[in-house]
Amino acid sequence: MADAQMNRFLQQLQAETQRQKFTEQVHTLTGRCWDVCFSDYRPPSKFDGKTQTCVQNCVNRMVDASNFMVEHLQKMEHGGGH
């Protein structure tokens, strides 16, 4: 029983760690895209088309880069790295 409880604890710990990493990534992403898209002026009360496109493109680029890095690291872990 102790092993089952320990495994359950470790799974919960891993899930919490993943949630924390995800939250940190969201904050980083938000900060970077904010700096890029609102660098010249204070944010308007409504997003205009240009600002909305900037934010969407920024988020998409960062998500793509993050996914690329995760895939690359997974390949390296499984012996497929360079």
All heavy atoms as an XYZ file, in Angstrom:
662
protein
N       0.818     -1.201      0.000
C       0.000      0.000      0.000
C       0.860      1.264      0.000
O       0.508      2.240     -0.606
C      -0.928      0.024      1.223
C      -2.100     -0.871      1.097
S      -3.546      0.181      1.121
C      -4.792     -1.021      0.964
N       1.974      1.214      0.713
C       2.843      2.384      0.771
C       3.355      2.746     -0.624
O       3.462      3.923     -0.959
C       3.998      2.134      1.723
N       3.665      1.728     -1.433
C       4.130      1.983     -2.792
C       3.048      2.644     -3.632
O       3.332      3.561     -4.405
C       4.577      0.681     -3.465
C       5.904      0.175     -2.907
O       6.620      0.967     -2.263
O       6.212     -1.009     -3.129
N       1.812      2.196     -3.490
C       0.706      2.794     -4.239
C       0.504      4.249     -3.814
O       0.286      5.118     -4.659
C      -0.575      2.001     -4.032
N       0.596      4.520     -2.534
C       0.441      5.905     -2.056
C       1.591      6.774     -2.553
O       1.382      7.922     -2.943
C       0.383      5.927     -0.526
C      -0.920      5.386      0.033
C      -0.908      5.321      1.552
O       0.146      5.275      2.181
N      -2.108      5.306      2.136
N       2.792      6.235     -2.542
C       3.958      6.985     -3.019
C       3.820      7.277     -4.512
O       4.081      8.388     -4.958
C       5.246      6.209     -2.750
C       6.486      6.938     -3.226
S       6.719      8.566     -2.486
C       7.569      8.116     -1.010
N       3.386      6.298     -5.294
C       3.194      6.506     -6.733
C       2.136      7.572     -6.990
O       2.298      8.427     -7.867
C       2.821      5.205     -7.433
C       4.008      4.284     -7.588
O       5.158      4.724     -7.570
N       3.749      3.002     -7.722
N       1.047      7.522     -6.232
C      -0.018      8.511     -6.379
C       0.508      9.902     -6.029
O       0.260     10.873     -6.720
C      -1.210      8.129     -5.503
C      -2.486      8.801     -5.875
C      -3.753      8.192     -5.265
N      -3.608      7.683     -3.905
C      -3.650      6.392     -3.562
N      -3.841      5.465     -4.475
N      -3.520      6.021     -2.298
N       1.296      9.982     -4.958
C       1.887     11.260     -4.553
C       2.808     11.790     -5.646
O       2.771     12.975     -5.990
C       2.653     11.104     -3.239
C       3.460     12.310     -2.876
C       2.832     13.452     -2.381
C       4.833     12.328     -3.044
C       3.572     14.575     -2.061
C       5.574     13.449     -2.728
C       4.947     14.583     -2.229
N       3.650     10.915     -6.193
C       4.582     11.344     -7.243
C       3.840     11.806     -8.493
O       4.252     12.780     -9.144
C       5.562     10.220     -7.572
C       6.577      9.897     -6.465
C       7.403      8.670     -6.845
C       7.464     11.082     -6.162
N       2.749     11.135     -8.842
C       1.950     11.558     -9.995
C       1.327     12.932     -9.743
O       1.305     13.789    -10.629
C       0.870     10.529    -10.297
C       1.404      9.251    -10.906
C       0.339      8.172    -11.050
O      -0.745      8.274    -10.509
N       0.668      7.120    -11.796
N       0.818     13.140     -8.524
C       0.239     14.439     -8.194
C       1.303     15.529     -8.218
O       1.059     16.634     -8.696
C      -0.442     14.396     -6.826
C      -1.706     13.561     -6.801
C      -2.248     13.362     -5.389
O      -1.556     13.578     -4.408
N      -3.508     12.930     -5.305
N       2.483     15.221     -7.698
C       3.585     16.176     -7.698
C       3.991     16.538     -9.123
O       4.195     17.707     -9.450
C       4.775     15.603     -6.932
C       5.997     16.502     -6.788
C       5.635     17.766     -6.015
C       7.119     15.749     -6.097
N       4.070     15.536     -9.982
C       4.435     15.781    -11.380
C       3.370     16.637    -12.069
O       3.698     17.565    -12.809
C       4.619     14.462    -12.121
C       5.077     14.645    -13.547
C       5.285     13.322    -14.264
O       4.803     12.280    -13.830
N       6.016     13.359    -15.366
N       2.095     16.344    -11.823
C       1.016     17.121    -12.435
C       1.068     18.564    -11.950
O       0.891     19.500    -12.742
C      -0.337     16.488    -12.104
N       1.323     18.769    -10.677
C       1.403     20.130    -10.136
C       2.595     20.875    -10.716
O       2.507     22.055    -11.051
C       1.487     20.087     -8.607
C       1.479     21.456     -7.963
C       0.241     22.278     -8.281
O      -0.851     21.699     -8.420
O       0.368     23.517     -8.397
N       3.708     20.180    -10.862
C       4.896     20.792    -11.461
C       4.614     21.212    -12.903
O       5.003     22.306    -13.328
C       6.081     19.805    -11.405
O       6.341     19.482    -10.045
C       7.331     20.401    -12.019
N       3.909     20.368    -13.650
C       3.565     20.711    -15.032
C       2.631     21.916    -15.081
O       2.790     22.790    -15.933
C       2.929     19.503    -15.728
C       3.922     18.411    -16.025
C       3.280     17.153    -16.583
O       2.072     16.960    -16.485
N       4.091     16.284    -17.167
N       1.668     21.965    -14.158
C       0.766     23.124    -14.112
C       1.542     24.406    -13.815
O       1.301     25.454    -14.413
C      -0.322     22.924    -13.051
C      -1.501     22.100    -13.512
C      -2.669     22.202    -12.534
N      -2.398     21.538    -11.273
C      -2.630     20.260    -11.026
N      -3.138     19.493    -11.970
N      -2.354     19.747     -9.848
N       2.488     24.310    -12.887
C       3.285     25.479    -12.534
C       4.135     25.937    -13.719
O       4.222     27.129    -14.007
C       4.175     25.160    -11.335
C       4.938     26.362    -10.832
C       5.768     26.044     -9.601
O       5.917     24.884     -9.220
N       6.307     27.064     -8.989
N       4.747     25.009    -14.427
C       5.549     25.362    -15.600
C       4.677     26.006    -16.671
O       5.079     26.978    -17.316
C       6.256     24.123    -16.163
C       7.414     23.668    -15.323
C       8.082     22.454    -15.942
C       9.229     21.962    -15.083
N       9.882     20.785    -15.653
N       3.487     25.464    -16.864
C       2.568     26.030    -17.854
C       2.202     27.466    -17.478
O       2.219     28.362    -18.317
C       1.312     25.164    -17.965
C       0.285     25.715    -18.910
C       0.463     25.615    -20.282
C      -0.847     26.356    -18.437
C      -0.472     26.136    -21.163
C      -1.785     26.876    -19.297
C      -1.598     26.764    -20.665
N       1.896     27.685    -16.207
C       1.547     29.032    -15.736
C       2.704     29.995    -15.959
O       2.506     31.127    -16.417
C       1.156     28.995    -14.247
O       0.037     28.119    -14.090
C       0.791     30.365    -13.724
N       3.918     29.561    -15.661
C       5.095     30.407    -15.877
C       5.260     30.740    -17.357
O       5.590     31.868    -17.716
C       6.349     29.709    -15.346
C       6.413     29.639    -13.834
C       7.567     28.776    -13.338
O       8.407     28.332    -14.160
O       7.613     28.532    -12.122
N       5.021     29.745    -18.218
C       5.146     29.981    -19.659
C       4.104     30.996    -20.129
O       4.399     31.850    -20.972
C       5.002     28.679    -20.442
C       6.194     27.777    -20.309
C       6.007     26.452    -21.024
O       4.890     26.008    -21.250
N       7.109     25.814    -21.376
N       2.888     30.894    -19.608
C       1.840     31.841    -19.986
C       2.237     33.258    -19.575
O       2.092     34.203    -20.355
C       0.475     31.440    -19.370
C      -0.544     32.556    -19.525
C      -0.032     30.160    -20.016
N       2.770     33.416    -18.368
C       3.195     34.745    -17.907
C       4.326     35.295    -18.774
O       4.330     36.468    -19.140
C       3.613     34.706    -16.439
C       2.464     34.581    -15.489
N       1.457     35.525    -15.399
C       2.157     33.626    -14.578
C       0.580     35.150    -14.486
N       0.971     33.996    -13.981
N       5.275     34.434    -19.113
C       6.387     34.850    -19.965
C       5.877     35.255    -21.341
O       6.256     36.309    -21.882
C       7.416     33.705    -20.101
O       7.920     33.398    -18.801
C       8.556     34.089    -21.014
N       5.021     34.429    -21.910
C       4.439     34.701    -23.221
C       3.676     36.019    -23.212
O       3.852     36.863    -24.096
C       3.513     33.554    -23.608
C       2.749     33.660    -24.911
C       3.716     33.600    -26.080
C       1.739     32.540    -25.014
N       2.855     36.212    -22.201
C       2.068     37.440    -22.093
C       2.979     38.662    -22.004
O       2.771     39.655    -22.697
C       1.154     37.372    -20.853
O       0.314     36.230    -20.964
C       0.299     38.610    -20.730
N       4.000     38.575    -21.173
C       4.919     39.701    -21.011
C       5.658     40.039    -22.285
O       5.768     41.213    -22.665
N       6.151     39.032    -22.963
C       6.909     39.288    -24.198
C       6.016     39.861    -25.290
O       6.394     40.809    -25.984
C       7.586     38.006    -24.677
C       8.742     37.617    -23.809
C       9.445     36.402    -24.332
N      10.523     36.014    -23.428
C      11.164     34.873    -23.501
N      10.848     33.997    -24.420
N      12.128     34.589    -22.650
N       4.853     39.270    -25.465
C       3.967     39.763    -26.520
C       3.434     41.153    -26.174
O       3.240     41.979    -27.062
C       2.833     38.772    -26.773
S       3.434     37.245    -27.560
N       3.217     41.421    -24.903
C       2.792     42.754    -24.481
C       3.863     43.772    -24.874
O       3.562     44.810    -25.451
C       2.563     42.775    -22.973
C       2.071     44.085    -22.470
C       2.818     45.149    -22.066
C       0.705     44.496    -22.325
N       2.015     46.184    -21.670
C       0.718     45.806    -21.817
C      -0.509     43.858    -22.575
C      -0.466     46.503    -21.561
C      -1.677     44.560    -22.309
C      -1.642     45.861    -21.816
N       5.124     43.457    -24.571
C       6.224     44.365    -24.897
C       6.338     44.595    -26.398
O       6.596     45.707    -26.846
C       7.551     43.819    -24.366
C       7.630     43.869    -22.846
O       6.823     44.578    -22.214
O       8.509     43.177    -22.292
N       6.138     43.545    -27.173
C       6.256     43.660    -28.629
C       5.108     44.481    -29.216
O       5.312     45.380    -30.021
C       6.295     42.256    -29.285
C       6.090     42.344    -30.785
C       7.607     41.561    -28.964
N       3.889     44.182    -28.793
C       2.715     44.766    -29.445
C       2.280     46.105    -28.861
O       1.538     46.841    -29.505
C       1.556     43.774    -29.392
S       1.904     42.254    -30.320
N       2.727     46.424    -27.651
C       2.335     47.693    -27.029
C       3.543     48.549    -26.693
O       3.524     49.328    -25.748
C       1.533     47.434    -25.748
C       0.219     46.771    -25.977
C       0.019     45.461    -25.562
C      -0.816     47.429    -26.607
C      -1.200     44.829    -25.764
C      -2.034     46.802    -26.813
C      -2.224     45.508    -26.394
N       4.616     48.417    -27.451
C       5.859     49.106    -27.115
C       5.783     50.621    -27.311
O       6.467     51.369    -26.626
C       7.007     48.538    -27.944
O       6.760     48.748    -29.324
N       4.949     51.088    -28.226
C       4.951     52.506    -28.566
C       3.876     53.322    -27.868
O       3.933     54.538    -27.876
C       4.774     52.684    -30.083
C       5.960     52.115    -30.847
O       7.051     52.040    -30.259
O       5.778     51.739    -32.002
N       2.906     52.676    -27.287
C       1.793     53.435    -26.718
C       1.060     52.618    -25.670
O       1.269     51.418    -25.552
C       0.815     53.854    -27.819
C       0.274     52.694    -28.615
C      -0.868     52.022    -28.213
C       0.928     52.254    -29.766
C      -1.351     50.947    -28.941
C       0.450     51.181    -30.490
C      -0.694     50.532    -30.067
O      -1.170     49.464    -30.778
N       0.231     53.277    -24.925
C      -0.587     52.584    -23.944
C      -1.676     51.814    -24.682
O      -2.148     52.248    -25.729
C      -1.214     53.590    -22.994
C      -0.158     54.368    -22.223
C      -0.774     55.408    -21.350
N      -1.343     54.755    -20.182
C      -2.241     55.288    -19.386
N      -2.689     56.495    -19.606
N      -2.693     54.634    -18.345
N      -2.100     50.692    -24.118
C      -3.118     49.902    -24.824
C      -4.436     50.662    -24.940
O      -4.851     51.339    -24.004
C      -3.286     48.664    -23.943
C      -2.706     49.030    -22.630
C      -1.676     50.083    -22.876
N      -5.062     50.583    -26.087
C      -6.352     51.246    -26.273
C      -7.448     50.520    -25.507
O      -7.262     49.392    -25.049
C      -6.581     51.138    -27.780
C      -5.820     49.923    -28.184
C      -4.632     49.856    -27.265
N      -8.600     51.153    -25.389
C      -9.705     50.510    -24.685
C     -10.216     49.301    -25.470
O     -10.778     48.380    -24.900
C     -10.841     51.509    -24.455
O     -11.294     52.026    -25.680
N     -10.021     49.321    -26.790
C     -10.362     48.177    -27.638
C      -9.150     47.857    -28.503
O      -8.431     48.753    -28.917
C     -11.545     48.502    -28.549
C     -12.880     48.540    -27.877
C     -13.962     48.714    -28.928
C     -15.333     48.526    -28.323
N     -16.381     48.626    -29.332
N      -8.959     46.569    -28.792
C      -7.890     46.186    -29.709
C      -8.286     46.583    -31.119
O      -9.372     46.263    -31.576
C      -7.675     44.675    -29.707
C      -6.856     44.159    -28.564
C      -6.918     42.830    -28.207
C      -6.000     44.978    -27.855
C      -6.155     42.333    -27.168
C      -5.243     44.501    -26.819
C      -5.320     43.169    -26.473
N      -7.383     47.260    -31.804
C      -7.617     47.476    -33.223
C      -7.096     46.253    -33.977
O      -6.487     45.359    -33.391
C      -6.962     48.776    -33.700
C      -5.449     48.792    -33.504
O      -4.871     47.745    -33.160
O      -4.858     49.864    -33.694
N      -7.360     46.217    -35.254
C      -6.978     45.058    -36.052
C      -5.485     44.810    -36.045
O      -5.035     43.666    -35.958
N      -4.706     45.889    -36.115
C      -3.248     45.769    -36.155
C      -2.721     45.163    -34.849
O      -1.884     44.269    -34.857
C      -2.633     47.143    -36.389
C      -1.134     47.147    -36.465
C      -0.620     48.557    -36.701
C       0.888     48.602    -36.687
N       1.402     49.971    -36.810
N      -3.225     45.640    -33.735
C      -2.779     45.141    -32.435
C      -3.206     43.697    -32.239
O      -2.433     42.855    -31.762
C      -3.331     46.021    -31.295
O      -2.933     47.368    -31.529
C      -2.817     45.563    -29.952
N      -4.431     43.385    -32.612
C      -4.922     42.015    -32.464
C      -4.085     41.056    -33.301
O      -3.708     39.977    -32.840
C      -6.393     41.942    -32.875
C      -7.007     40.585    -32.622
C      -8.508     40.578    -32.877
O      -9.100     41.584    -33.214
N      -9.110     39.421    -32.700
N      -3.766     41.443    -34.521
C      -2.934     40.610    -35.389
C      -1.545     40.439    -34.792
O      -0.985     39.341    -34.810
C      -2.839     41.239    -36.802
O      -4.152     41.318    -37.341
C      -1.953     40.416    -37.711
N      -0.989     41.504    -34.243
C       0.331     41.443    -33.616
C       0.332     40.434    -32.476
O       1.212     39.576    -32.380
C       0.733     42.825    -33.105
S       2.338     42.848    -32.264
N      -0.665     40.520    -31.596
C      -0.743     39.612    -30.452
C      -0.905     38.168    -30.931
O      -0.220     37.257    -30.455
C      -1.887     40.017    -29.495
C      -2.105     38.952    -28.432
C      -1.589     41.366    -28.847
N      -1.789     37.944    -31.893
C      -1.993     36.590    -32.412
C      -0.715     36.024    -33.023
O      -0.345     34.873    -32.765
C      -3.109     36.584    -33.457
C      -4.487     36.740    -32.851
C      -5.567     36.885    -33.921
O      -5.301     37.249    -35.060
N      -6.798     36.613    -33.529
N      -0.037     36.833    -33.835
C       1.200     36.370    -34.468
C       2.278     36.083    -33.427
O       2.997     35.089    -33.525
C       1.700     37.390    -35.489
C       0.849     37.424    -36.735
O       0.124     36.482    -37.042
N       0.923     38.520    -37.460
N       2.387     36.952    -32.438
C       3.383     36.777    -31.386
C       3.132     35.480    -30.623
O       4.045     34.677    -30.417
C       3.352     37.982    -30.448
S       4.521     37.856    -29.082
N       1.906     35.278    -30.200
C       1.558     34.071    -29.452
C       1.822     32.833    -30.307
O       2.434     31.864    -29.844
C       0.093     34.116    -28.980
C      -0.349     32.764    -28.438
C      -0.096     35.195    -27.924
N       1.392     32.866    -31.553
C       1.597     31.714    -32.441
C       3.078     31.396    -32.621
O       3.481     30.235    -32.597
C       0.928     31.942    -33.787
C      -0.577     31.864    -33.707
O      -1.138     31.265    -32.792
N      -1.262     32.490    -34.647
N       3.901     32.432    -32.815
C       5.344     32.210    -32.985
C       5.952     31.599    -31.730
O       6.772     30.690    -31.804
C       6.065     33.528    -33.305
C       5.949     33.961    -34.750
C       6.936     35.059    -35.090
N       6.920     36.165    -34.152
C       6.154     37.262    -34.269
N       5.343     37.385    -35.280
N       6.220     38.210    -33.375
N       5.560     32.099    -30.571
C       6.133     31.593    -29.329
C       5.666     30.170    -29.039
O       6.438     29.352    -28.558
C       5.830     32.544    -28.180
C       6.568     33.873    -28.385
S       6.569     34.919    -26.959
C       7.604     33.995    -25.858
N       4.408     29.861    -29.330
C       3.906     28.499    -29.138
C       4.633     27.548    -30.083
O       5.060     26.460    -29.681
C       2.372     28.441    -29.339
C       1.891     27.006    -29.439
C       1.666     29.160    -28.195
N       4.803     27.959    -31.328
C       5.532     27.121    -32.287
C       6.965     26.880    -31.819
O       7.471     25.755    -31.894
C       5.548     27.770    -33.672
C       4.199     27.718    -34.362
O       3.324     26.937    -33.920
O       4.005     28.477    -35.341
N       7.631     27.924    -31.336
C       9.006     27.783    -30.857
C       9.065     26.859    -29.646
O       9.955     26.007    -29.541
C       9.584     29.152    -30.508
N       8.114     27.008    -28.751
C       8.066     26.156    -27.566
C       7.845     24.698    -27.955
O       8.526     23.799    -27.451
C       6.959     26.629    -26.623
O       6.876     25.791    -25.500
N       6.916     24.454    -28.868
C       6.652     23.088    -29.338
C       7.875     22.486    -30.005
O       8.198     21.318    -29.812
C       5.458     23.066    -30.292
C       4.144     23.277    -29.583
O       4.036     23.092    -28.379
N       3.136     23.683    -30.329
N       8.570     23.302    -30.799
C       9.783     22.826    -31.466
C      10.825     22.398    -30.441
O      11.442     21.342    -30.567
C      10.346     23.928    -32.378
C      11.676     23.571    -32.967
C      11.756     22.733    -34.070
C      12.849     24.059    -32.418
C      12.987     22.387    -34.619
C      14.081     23.716    -32.953
C      14.151     22.877    -34.054
N      11.009     23.218    -29.407
C      12.003     22.894    -28.381
C      11.627     21.625    -27.625
O      12.476     20.788    -27.352
C      12.169     24.070    -27.406
C      12.847     25.271    -28.012
S      14.491     24.898    -28.663
C      15.342     24.438    -27.161
N      10.354     21.477    -27.279
C       9.899     20.277    -26.568
C      10.150     19.045    -27.422
O      10.685     18.035    -26.934
C       8.411     20.398    -26.177
C       7.865     19.062    -25.718
C       8.227     21.450    -25.097
N       9.792     19.105    -28.703
C      10.004     17.964    -29.592
C      11.493     17.645    -29.723
O      11.884     16.479    -29.706
C       9.402     18.251    -30.964
C       7.892     18.261    -30.968
C       7.299     18.711    -32.291
O       8.049     18.785    -33.301
O       6.093     18.989    -32.324
N      12.300     18.674    -29.838
C      13.742     18.486    -29.972
C      14.310     17.822    -28.717
O      15.104     16.872    -28.815
C      14.421     19.833    -30.228
C      15.901     19.745    -30.371
N      16.504     19.166    -31.465
C      16.905     20.137    -29.549
C      17.818     19.220    -31.317
N      18.082     19.795    -30.158
N      13.903     18.297    -27.544
C      14.395     17.716    -26.295
C      13.930     16.273    -26.128
O      14.687     15.423    -25.648
C      13.948     18.568    -25.101
C      14.594     19.948    -25.020
C      13.948     20.771    -23.916
C      16.096     19.837    -24.809
N      12.701     15.984    -26.543
C      12.202     14.613    -26.454
C      13.006     13.686    -27.364
O      13.321     12.558    -26.990
C      10.716     14.554    -26.805
C       9.835     15.110    -25.713
C       8.372     15.174    -26.115
O       8.031     15.106    -27.297
N       7.500     15.338    -25.128
N      13.338     14.169    -28.544
C      14.143     13.356    -29.458
C      15.525     13.082    -28.862
O      16.057     11.980    -28.983
C      14.291     14.045    -30.814
C      13.034     14.000    -31.647
C      13.229     14.745    -32.959
C      11.931     14.807    -33.736
N      12.072     15.602    -34.964
N      16.090     14.107    -28.221
C      17.408     13.934    -27.609
C      17.338     12.926    -26.464
O      18.253     12.110    -26.298
C      17.928     15.276    -27.101
C      18.322     16.222    -28.209
S      18.885     17.812    -27.594
C      20.385     17.352    -26.761
N      16.284     12.959    -25.678
C      16.123     12.028    -24.569
C      16.001     10.586    -25.054
O      16.421      9.666    -24.380
C      14.872     12.359    -23.744
C      15.028     13.566    -22.867
C      13.755     13.902    -22.091
O      12.789     13.105    -22.143
O      13.725     14.958    -21.461
N      15.419     10.413    -26.229
C      15.202      9.068    -26.759
C      16.309      8.627    -27.701
O      16.148      7.678    -28.448
C      13.838      8.998    -27.461
C      12.689      9.223    -26.534
N      12.347      8.344    -25.528
C      11.813     10.254    -26.429
C      11.323      8.814    -24.863
N      10.977      9.969    -25.376
N      17.433      9.338    -27.667
C      18.585      8.928    -28.457
C      18.555      9.371    -29.903
O      19.394      8.973    -30.694
N      17.596     10.213    -30.269
C      17.500     10.675    -31.645
C      18.156     12.014    -31.875
O      18.063     12.586    -32.936
N      18.835     12.508    -30.862
C      19.457     13.833    -30.969
C      20.718     13.806    -31.777
O      21.246     12.762    -32.150
N      21.247     14.991    -32.035
C      22.470     15.123    -32.846
C      23.701     14.877    -32.008
O      23.852     15.285    -30.943
C      22.554     16.515    -33.459
C      21.383     16.807    -34.372
N      21.134     16.076    -35.498
C      20.398     17.707    -34.268
C      20.023     16.554    -36.078
N      19.570     17.557    -35.324
